[in-house]
């Protein structure tokens, strides 16, 4: 996704991009007047996250669909369907607590997260430099 803000507006690489529902992606390229955003759903996207209820840490990964996968969870995970997933401060790249989505399914080999953002109605976003 391209946004019409760049270094002239203070946008920095790796900044979080959010809308009124939650995190949308992160800035991967910055020009003077525009920036390129890697959406959470992109197959190349990996974001360190935490479950609000169980406090378990993992990585939310895009797979080029409308949902996300939660990977690298502990073996004895206590994660539950319905738990809210937020950014963690792991890696000190993004601010902690930005809403990502909610766990909708837990299978033996896959945890599915439904993002809060509506990818088909993205019009206005904000950039958070951290």
MMTF fields as JSON, N, C-alpha, C and O atoms, coordinates in Angstrom:
{
  "mmtfVersion": "1.0.0",
  "mmtfProducer": "UNKNOWN",
  "numBonds": 519,
  "numAtoms": 520,
  "numGroups": 130,
  "numChains": 1,
  "numModels": 1,
  "chainsPerModel": [1],
  "groupsPerChain": [130],
  "chainIdList": ["A"],
  "bondAtomList": [4, 2, 8, 6, 12, 10, 16, 14, 20, 18, 24, 22, 28, 26, 32, 30, 36, 34, 40, 38, 44, 42, 48, 46, 52, 50, 56, 54, 60, 58, 64, 62, 68, 66, 72, 70, 76, 74, 80, 78, 84, 82, 88, 86, 92, 90, 96, 94, 100, 98, 104, 102, 108, 106, 112, 110, 116, 114, 120, 118, 124, 122, 128, 126, 132, 130, 136, 134, 140, 138, 144, 142, 148, 146, 152, 150, 156, 154, 160, 158, 164, 162, 168, 166, 172, 170, 176, 174, 180, 178, 184, 182, 188, 186, 192, 190, 196, 194, 200, 198, 204, 202, 208, 206, 212, 210, 216, 214, 220, 218, 224, 222, 228, 226, 232, 230, 236, 234, 240, 238, 244, 242, 248, 246, 252, 250, 256, 254, 260, 258, 264, 262, 268, 266, 272, 270, 276, 274, 280, 278, 284, 282, 288, 286, 292, 290, 296, 294, 300, 298, 304, 302, 308, 306, 312, 310, 316, 314, 320, 318, 324, 322, 328, 326, 332, 330, 336, 334, 340, 338, 344, 342, 348, 346, 352, 350, 356, 354, 360, 358, 364, 362, 368, 366, 372, 370, 376, 374, 380, 378, 384, 382, 388, 386, 392, 390, 396, 394, 400, 398, 404, 402, 408, 406, 412, 410, 416, 414, 420, 418, 424, 422, 428, 426, 432, 430, 436, 434, 440, 438, 444, 442, 448, 446, 452, 450, 456, 454, 460, 458, 464, 462, 468, 466, 472, 470, 476, 474, 480, 478, 484, 482, 488, 486, 492, 490, 496, 494, 500, 498, 504, 502, 508, 506, 512, 510, 516, 514],
  "bondOrderList": [1, 1, 1, 1, 1, 1, 1, 1, 1, 1, 1, 1, 1, 1, 1, 1, 1, 1, 1, 1, 1, 1, 1, 1, 1, 1, 1, 1, 1, 1, 1, 1, 1, 1, 1, 1, 1, 1, 1, 1, 1, 1, 1, 1, 1, 1, 1, 1, 1, 1, 1, 1, 1, 1, 1, 1, 1, 1, 1, 1, 1, 1, 1, 1, 1, 1, 1, 1, 1, 1, 1, 1, 1, 1, 1, 1, 1, 1, 1, 1, 1, 1, 1, 1, 1, 1, 1, 1, 1, 1, 1, 1, 1, 1, 1, 1, 1, 1, 1, 1, 1, 1, 1, 1, 1, 1, 1, 1, 1, 1, 1, 1, 1, 1, 1, 1, 1, 1, 1, 1, 1, 1, 1, 1, 1, 1, 1, 1, 1],
  "groupList": [{"groupName": "UNK", "atomNameList": ["N", "CA", "C", "O"], "elementList": ["N", "C", "C", "O"], "formalChargeList": [0, 0, 0, 0], "bondAtomList": [1, 0, 2, 1, 3, 2], "bondOrderList": [1, 1, 2], "singleLetterCode": "X", "chemCompType": "L-PEPTIDE LINKING"}],
  "groupTypeList": [0, 0, 0, 0, 0, 0, 0, 0, 0, 0, 0, 0, 0, 0, 0, 0, 0, 0, 0, 0, 0, 0, 0, 0, 0, 0, 0, 0, 0, 0, 0, 0, 0, 0, 0, 0, 0, 0, 0, 0, 0, 0, 0, 0, 0, 0, 0, 0, 0, 0, 0, 0, 0, 0, 0, 0, 0, 0, 0, 0, 0, 0, 0, 0, 0, 0, 0, 0, 0, 0, 0, 0, 0, 0, 0, 0, 0, 0, 0, 0, 0, 0, 0, 0, 0, 0, 0, 0, 0, 0, 0, 0, 0, 0, 0, 0, 0, 0, 0, 0, 0, 0, 0, 0, 0, 0, 0, 0, 0, 0, 0, 0, 0, 0, 0, 0, 0, 0, 0, 0, 0, 0, 0, 0, 0, 0, 0, 0, 0, 0],
  "groupIdList": [1, 2, 3, 4, 5, 6, 7, 8, 9, 10, 11, 12, 13, 14, 15, 16, 17, 18, 19, 20, 21, 22, 23, 24, 25, 26, 27, 28, 29, 30, 31, 32, 33, 34, 35, 36, 37, 38, 39, 40, 41, 42, 43, 44, 45, 46, 47, 48, 49, 50, 51, 52, 53, 54, 55, 56, 57, 58, 59, 60, 61, 62, 63, 64, 65, 66, 67, 68, 69, 70, 71, 72, 73, 74, 75, 76, 77, 78, 79, 80, 81, 82, 83, 84, 85, 86, 87, 88, 89, 90, 91, 92, 93, 94, 95, 96, 97, 98, 99, 100, 101, 102, 103, 104, 105, 106, 107, 108, 109, 110, 111, 112, 113, 114, 115, 116, 117, 118, 119, 120, 121, 122, 123, 124, 125, 126, 127, 128, 129, 130],
  "secStructList": [7, 3, 3, 1, 7, 7, 4, 4, 4, 6, 7, 7, 6, 6, 7, 3, 3, 3, 7, 1, 1, 1, 3, 3, 3, 3, 3, 3, 3, 3, 7, 1, 1, 7, 3, 3, 3, 3, 3, 6, 6, 1, 6, 6, 7, 3, 3, 3, 3, 3, 3, 6, 6, 6, 7, 7, 3, 3, 3, 3, 3, 3, 7, 1, 1, 1, 3, 3, 3, 3, 3, 1, 7, 7, 6, 6, 7, 7, 7, 7, 6, 6, 7, 3, 3, 3, 3, 7, 7, 4, 4, 4, 1, 1, 7, 6, 6, 7, 3, 3, 3, 3, 3, 3, 3, 3, 7, 1, 1, 7, 3, 3, 3, 3, 3, 1, 1, 7, 4, 4, 4, 7, 7, 7, 7, 3, 3, 3, 7, 7],
  "xCoordList": [0.852, 0.0, 0.899, 1.947, 0.499, 1.215, 0.423, -0.803, 1.132, 0.495, 1.137, 2.292, 0.392, 0.868, 1.524, 1.232, 2.396, 3.231, 4.6, 4.736, 5.614, 6.986, 7.852, 7.369, 9.136, 10.066, 9.699, 9.994, 9.056, 8.611, 7.603, 7.457, 6.906, 5.908, 6.408, 5.641, 7.685, 8.255, 8.119, 8.417, 7.678, 7.541, 8.925, 9.835, 9.06, 10.329, 10.112, 9.016, 11.171, 11.095, 10.812, 11.276, 10.052, 9.645, 8.607, 8.326, 8.035, 6.97, 5.699, 5.435, 4.914, 3.63, 2.613, 2.613, 1.75, 0.659, -0.637, -0.845, -1.51, -2.754, -3.943, -3.785, -5.131, -6.358, -7.192, -6.675, -8.454, -9.282, -9.573, -10.027, -9.328, -9.582, -8.349, -8.473, -7.166, -5.944, -4.816, -4.861, -3.798, -2.619, -2.927, -3.624, -2.388, -2.59, -1.318, -1.379, -0.17, 1.107, 2.236, 2.103, 3.358, 4.494, 5.166, 5.119, 5.791, 6.457, 7.732, 8.554, 7.896, 9.113, 9.992, 11.174, 9.419, 10.192, 9.644, 8.431, 10.542, 10.108, 10.739, 11.952, 9.892, 10.358, 10.047, 9.582, 10.297, 10.033, 8.546, 8.167, 7.704, 6.269, 5.38, 4.183, 5.944, 5.163, 5.944, 7.165, 5.211, 5.834, 5.125, 3.945, 5.862, 5.296, 5.08, 5.967, 3.882, 3.493, 3.336, 2.661, 3.971, 3.791, 2.628, 2.721, 1.529, 0.337, 0.587, 1.402, -0.109, 0.023, -0.256, 0.346, -1.156, -1.563, -0.571, -0.712, 0.425, 1.415, 2.224, 2.544, 2.547, 3.284, 4.669, 5.254, 5.194, 6.5, 6.419, 7.45, 5.226, 5.04, 5.187, 4.597, 5.975, 6.171, 6.214, 7.05, 5.318, 5.221, 5.244, 4.475, 6.117, 6.102, 4.855, 4.547, 4.141, 2.87, 2.767, 3.622, 1.672, 1.388, -0.127, -0.883, -0.557, -1.974, -2.285, -1.563, -3.35, -3.671, -4.04, -3.659, -4.769, -5.217, -4.126, -3.822, -3.535, -2.528, -1.125, -0.231, -0.925, 0.365, 1.449, 2.638, 1.051, 2.019, 2.492, 1.711, 3.78, 4.395, 4.536, 4.728, 4.439, 4.604, 4.832, 5.106, 4.717, 4.872, 3.61, 3.177, 3.022, 1.88, 2.437, 3.201, 2.028, 2.562, 1.428, 0.368, 1.668, 0.71, 0.842, 1.906, -0.241, -0.193, -0.957, -1.455, -1.037, -1.726, -3.212, -3.803, -3.811, -5.254, -5.816, -5.088, -7.082, -7.704, -7.413, -7.776, -6.757, -6.442, -4.937, -4.168, -4.525, -3.118, -2.871, -3.801, -1.631, -1.243, -0.393, 0.427, -0.581, 0.224, 1.206, 0.805, 2.496, 3.536, 4.52, 4.51, 5.366, 6.412, 5.834, 6.371, 4.742, 4.166, 4.872, 5.458, 4.823, 5.396, 4.666, 3.5, 5.364, 4.774, 3.502, 2.531, 3.484, 2.314, 1.486, 1.151, 1.165, 0.446, -0.928, -1.648, -1.278, -2.591, -3.518, -4.541, -3.148, -3.917, -5.324, -5.508, -6.322, -7.714, -8.352, -7.954, -9.338, -10.123, -10.811, -11.353, -10.785, -11.386, -10.398, -10.748, -9.155, -8.157, -7.74, -7.574, -7.575, -7.138, -5.615, -4.903, -5.125, -3.693, -3.251, -3.869, -2.178, -1.632, -0.133, 0.486, 0.442, 1.885, 2.59, 2.112, 3.733, 4.596, 5.73, 5.841, 6.538, 7.674, 8.928, 10.028, 8.78, 9.927, 10.607, 9.949, 11.891, 12.649, 12.693, 13.407, 11.945, 11.917, 11.657, 12.107, 10.931, 10.63, 9.292, 9.149, 8.306, 6.956, 6.527, 7.002, 5.633, 5.135, 4.269, 3.578, 4.299, 3.481, 2.012, 1.676, 1.139, -0.283, -1.125, -2.315, -0.557, -1.378, -2.249, -1.73, -3.561, -4.456, -4.165, -4.003, -4.101, -3.877, -5.15, -5.646, -5.674, -6.85, -7.242, -6.822, -8.055, -8.562, -8.36, -8.52, -8.009, -7.815, -9.179, -10.11, -9.287, -10.562, -10.532, -11.585, -9.348, -9.253, -7.891, -6.87, -7.902, -6.658, -6.683, -7.497, -5.782, -5.622, -4.247, -3.453, -3.974, -2.698, -1.503, -0.484, -1.641, -0.512, -0.735, 0.113, -1.867, -2.111, -3.05, -4.083, -2.654, -3.511, -3.888, -3.014, -5.181, -5.675, -6.122, -6.805, -5.721, -6.082, -6.829, -6.356, -8.003, -8.767, -8.378, -8.614, -7.777, -7.359, -8.559, -9.649, -8.34, -9.386, -9.581, -10.696, -8.521, -8.591, -9.432, -9.365, -10.221, -11.017, -10.227, -10.188, -9.605, -8.691, -9.397, -8.749, -10.711, -11.439, -11.968, -12.528, -11.793, -12.278, -11.192, -11.486, -9.953, -8.847, -8.802, -8.547, -9.049, -8.954, -7.97, -7.077, -8.136, -7.296, -6.486, -7.025, -5.202, -4.327, -3.46, -3.325, -2.879, -1.933, -0.629, -0.612, 0.458, 1.788, 2.293, 2.249, 2.778, 3.306, 4.803, 5.247, 5.58, 7.029, 7.334, 6.872, 8.12, 8.409, 9.888, 10.339],
  "yCoordList": [-1.163, 0.0, 1.228, 1.231, 2.26, 3.531, 4.553, 4.608, 5.364, 6.463, 7.759, 7.777, 8.837, 10.132, 10.951, 12.135, 10.321, 10.994, 10.351, 9.14, 11.192, 10.689, 11.439, 11.93, 11.522, 12.192, 13.658, 14.225, 14.277, 15.669, 15.801, 16.876, 14.703, 14.695, 13.977, 13.769, 13.598, 12.947, 11.432, 10.816, 10.814, 9.364, 8.725, 9.189, 7.642, 6.921, 5.467, 4.926, 4.843, 3.423, 2.605, 2.946, 1.525, 0.587, 1.149, 0.524, 2.299, 2.848, 2.035, 1.489, 1.958, 1.258, 2.104, 3.331, 1.444, 2.109, 1.531, 0.317, 2.421, 1.995, 2.73, 3.74, 2.202, 2.944, 2.903, 2.549, 3.253, 3.312, 1.935, 1.854, 0.869, -0.491, -1.149, -1.946, -0.819, -1.453, -1.306, -0.467, -2.138, -2.067, -2.603, -3.605, -1.906, -2.243, -2.84, -3.768, -2.302, -2.751, -1.893, -1.224, -1.929, -1.091, -0.512, -1.097, 0.646, 1.347, 0.592, 0.299, 0.279, -0.409, 0.433, 0.137, 1.477, 2.402, 3.796, 3.99, 4.773, 6.154, 7.043, 7.024, 7.826, 8.852, 10.211, 10.293, 11.263, 12.61, 12.837, 13.418, 12.383, 12.672, 11.44, 11.562, 10.261, 9.023, 7.955, 8.032, 6.957, 5.818, 4.547, 4.561, 3.455, 2.148, 1.376, 1.308, 0.789, 0.066, -1.414, -1.78, -2.265, -3.708, -4.076, -3.935, -4.547, -4.898, -6.145, -6.993, -6.252, -7.413, -8.713, -9.741, -8.685, -9.899, -10.34, -11.434, -9.519, -9.867, -11.08, -11.206, -11.955, -13.172, -12.872, -13.728, -11.676, -11.286, -10.606, -10.258, -10.415, -9.697, -10.622, -11.702, -10.188, -10.878, -9.82, -8.917, -9.921, -8.925, -9.643, -10.583, -9.216, -9.816, -9.374, -8.184, -10.347, -10.068, -10.797, -11.6, -10.477, -11.093, -11.234, -10.38, -12.327, -12.515, -11.776, -11.923, -10.983, -10.185, -11.038, -10.709, -12.119, -12.936, -13.811, -13.724, -14.654, -15.616, -15.018, -15.621, -13.839, -13.13, -13.902, -13.662, -14.82, -15.608, -14.827, -14.145, -14.942, -14.222, -15.133, -16.342, -14.538, -15.262, -14.275, -13.099, -14.754, -13.927, -14.091, -15.211, -12.962, -13.029, -12.894, -11.978, -13.834, -13.908, -13.8, -14.405, -13.025, -12.923, -14.098, -14.71, -14.417, -15.502, -15.147, -16.022, -13.848, -13.337, -13.704, -13.845, -13.857, -14.062, -12.999, -12.098, -13.092, -12.111, -12.388, -11.592, -13.518, -13.864, -13.922, -13.837, -14.068, -14.145, -15.461, -16.068, -15.896, -17.083, -16.657, -15.746, -17.306, -17.046, -18.203, -19.353, -17.886, -18.92, -18.683, -17.634, -19.674, -19.643, -19.453, -18.695, -20.145, -20.145, -21.2, -22.135, -21.062, -22.108, -23.435, -23.452, -24.549, -25.882, -26.092, -26.641, -25.678, -25.871, -24.594, -24.116, -24.055, -22.789, -22.871, -23.857, -21.817, -21.722, -20.767, -20.327, -20.463, -19.569, -20.126, -21.337, -19.223, -19.632, -18.859, -17.736, -19.476, -18.8, -17.61, -17.727, -16.47, -15.244, -14.3, -13.161, -14.755, -13.867, -12.78, -13.027, -11.587, -10.442, -10.487, -10.746, -10.236, -10.228, -8.787, -8.05, -8.389, -7.036, -7.114, -8.161, -6.0, -5.971, -6.084, -5.582, -6.751, -6.788, -5.806, -5.295, -5.548, -4.647, -5.447, -4.895, -6.745, -7.577, -7.011, -6.713, -6.866, -6.308, -4.795, -4.204, -4.157, -2.696, -1.969, -0.838, -2.614, -2.004, -1.282, -0.215, -1.87, -1.316, -1.052, -1.718, -0.087, 0.152, -1.019, -1.636, -1.329, -2.428, -2.04, -0.871, -3.04, -2.836, -2.401, -2.137, -2.311, -1.96, -3.159, -4.264, -2.967, -4.094, -4.687, -3.96, -6.017, -6.726, -7.452, -7.247, -8.303, -9.08, -10.004, -9.824, -10.997, -11.938, -13.368, -13.635, -14.277, -15.681, -16.278, -16.22, -16.852, -17.427, -18.948, -19.584, -19.542, -21.002, -21.463, -20.823, -22.599, -23.204, -24.663, -25.453, -25.006, -26.385, -26.861, -26.072, -28.135, -28.682, -27.968, -27.735, -27.63, -27.041, -25.591, -25.022, -24.976, -23.596, -22.866, -23.392, -21.623, -20.721, -19.581, -18.906, -19.366, -18.349, -17.114, -17.211, -15.949, -14.666, -13.848, -13.674, -13.346, -12.449, -11.03, -10.589, -10.295, -8.918, -8.005, -8.229, -6.982, -5.991, -5.084, -4.626, -4.819, -3.914, -4.523, -5.725, -3.684, -4.093, -3.704, -2.533, -4.69, -4.431, -3.823, -3.199, -3.989, -3.498, -2.08, -1.499, -1.523, -0.17, 0.713, 1.601, 0.47, 1.283, 2.595, 2.608, 3.691, 4.996, 5.887, 6.477, 5.982, 6.869, 6.046, 5.191, 6.316, 5.642, 6.669, 7.805, 6.254, 7.096, 6.334, 5.104, 7.079, 6.5, 6.827, 7.979, 5.796, 5.987, 5.744, 4.612, 6.792, 6.645, 6.261, 6.916, 5.187, 4.679, 4.72, 4.332],
  "zCoordList": [0.0, 0.0, 0.0, 0.646, -0.714, -0.711, 0.085, -0.005, 0.866, 1.582, 1.138, 0.712, 1.235, 0.74, 1.843, 2.01, 2.576, 3.576, 3.524, 3.347, 3.682, 3.644, 4.636, 5.657, 4.326, 5.237, 5.447, 6.499, 4.454, 4.624, 5.765, 6.347, 6.083, 7.163, 8.413, 9.354, 8.434, 9.604, 9.638, 10.661, 8.548, 8.51, 8.49, 7.803, 9.265, 9.35, 8.962, 9.111, 8.462, 8.122, 9.373, 10.461, 9.22, 10.274, 11.236, 12.258, 10.943, 11.787, 11.622, 10.552, 12.69, 12.648, 11.901, 12.009, 11.147, 10.435, 10.987, 10.974, 11.475, 12.119, 11.508, 10.822, 11.772, 11.503, 12.775, 13.835, 12.695, 13.901, 14.498, 15.639, 13.773, 14.266, 14.886, 15.816, 14.376, 14.86, 13.866, 12.966, 14.043, 13.187, 11.798, 11.638, 10.791, 9.389, 8.794, 7.988, 9.195, 8.652, 9.188, 10.212, 8.468, 8.862, 7.625, 6.543, 7.806, 6.71, 6.344, 7.212, 5.058, 4.635, 3.706, 3.536, 3.109, 2.274, 2.465, 2.551, 2.533, 2.733, 1.678, 1.472, 1.01, 0.094, 0.699, 1.836, -0.041, 0.473, 0.722, 1.739, -0.198, -0.106, -0.014, 0.249, -0.225, -0.143, 0.609, 0.748, 1.088, 1.773, 1.347, 0.995, 1.384, 1.056, 2.348, 3.198, 2.49, 3.696, 3.367, 2.404, 4.181, 4.075, 4.975, 6.195, 4.391, 5.163, 6.01, 5.647, 7.126, 8.005, 7.265, 7.577, 6.295, 5.584, 4.514, 3.966, 4.205, 3.188, 3.647, 4.829, 2.728, 3.06, 3.646, 4.309, 3.411, 3.944, 5.31, 5.885, 5.825, 7.086, 8.291, 8.333, 9.263, 10.542, 11.633, 11.587, 12.622, 13.687, 15.042, 15.246, 15.976, 17.316, 18.081, 18.152, 18.652, 19.308, 20.642, 21.017, 21.345, 22.62, 22.743, 22.28, 23.374, 23.666, 24.953, 25.939, 24.96, 26.147, 27.352, 28.475, 27.144, 28.268, 28.847, 30.037, 28.014, 28.481, 28.564, 29.158, 27.973, 27.961, 27.212, 27.425, 26.343, 25.59, 24.368, 23.705, 24.089, 22.981, 21.77, 21.901, 20.6, 19.349, 18.227, 18.464, 17.022, 15.818, 14.984, 14.712, 14.578, 13.669, 12.249, 11.943, 11.396, 10.036, 9.027, 9.192, 7.985, 6.9, 5.953, 5.859, 5.245, 4.268, 2.992, 2.285, 2.714, 1.519, 1.494, 0.424, 2.681, 2.77, 3.713, 4.131, 4.046, 4.94, 6.414, 7.281, 6.698, 8.079, 8.274, 7.316, 9.536, 9.898, 10.623, 11.153, 10.645, 11.403, 12.581, 12.463, 13.712, 14.899, 15.036, 15.212, 14.952, 14.96, 16.096, 16.74, 16.328, 17.362, 18.757, 19.565, 19.031, 20.375, 21.219, 20.673, 22.553, 23.416, 23.195, 22.801, 23.452, 23.244, 24.052, 23.531, 25.288, 26.158, 26.222, 27.306, 25.077, 24.993, 25.645, 25.488, 26.377, 27.024, 26.261, 26.784, 25.044, 24.19, 23.966, 23.837, 23.92, 23.739, 22.583, 22.275, 21.958, 20.93, 21.592, 22.691, 20.915, 21.435, 22.087, 22.397, 22.306, 22.914, 21.934, 20.74, 22.458, 21.666, 21.525, 22.496, 20.315, 20.021, 19.805, 19.037, 20.485, 20.389, 20.125, 20.313, 19.691, 19.488, 20.83, 21.847, 20.811, 21.991, 21.71, 20.595, 22.663, 22.414, 22.098, 22.102, 21.823, 21.471, 20.234, 19.237, 20.299, 19.187, 19.181, 18.372, 20.066, 20.213, 18.899, 18.714, 17.985, 16.693, 16.704, 16.107, 17.388, 17.421, 18.856, 19.776, 19.056, 20.418, 20.887, 20.077, 22.176, 22.676, 22.76, 22.949, 22.616, 22.849, 21.675, 21.851, 20.468, 19.307, 18.945, 18.79, 18.806, 18.499, 17.117, 16.136, 17.061, 15.799, 15.37, 14.263, 16.255, 15.906, 17.04, 18.183, 16.708, 17.705, 17.195, 16.004, 18.096, 17.742, 17.402, 18.206, 16.2, 15.77, 15.697, 15.739, 15.587, 15.508, 15.992, 15.743, 16.697, 17.15, 16.719, 17.198, 15.811, 15.364, 15.831, 16.343, 15.654, 16.116, 15.468, 16.117, 14.197, 13.484, 13.056, 12.37, 13.447, 13.01, 13.963, 14.378, 14.299, 15.064, 14.125, 13.581, 13.937, 13.009, 13.78, 14.799, 13.269, 13.858, 12.814, 11.69, 13.197, 12.319, 12.676, 13.801, 11.726, 12.008, 12.263, 11.737, 13.073, 13.316, 12.105, 11.854, 11.358, 10.206, 9.091, 8.836, 8.433, 7.28, 6.032, 5.651, 5.403, 4.28, 3.08, 2.239, 2.982, 1.815, 1.999, 1.07, 3.193, 3.462, 4.076, 4.876, 3.702, 4.206, 3.439, 2.235, 4.132, 3.498, 4.24, 3.633, 5.548, 6.339, 7.337, 8.04, 7.385, 8.33, 9.031, 8.578, 10.134, 10.872, 10.986, 11.029, 11.034, 11.186, 12.581, 13.014, 13.285, 14.632, 14.611, 14.421, 14.803, 14.925, 16.373, 17.307, 16.551, 17.885, 18.141, 19.218]
}
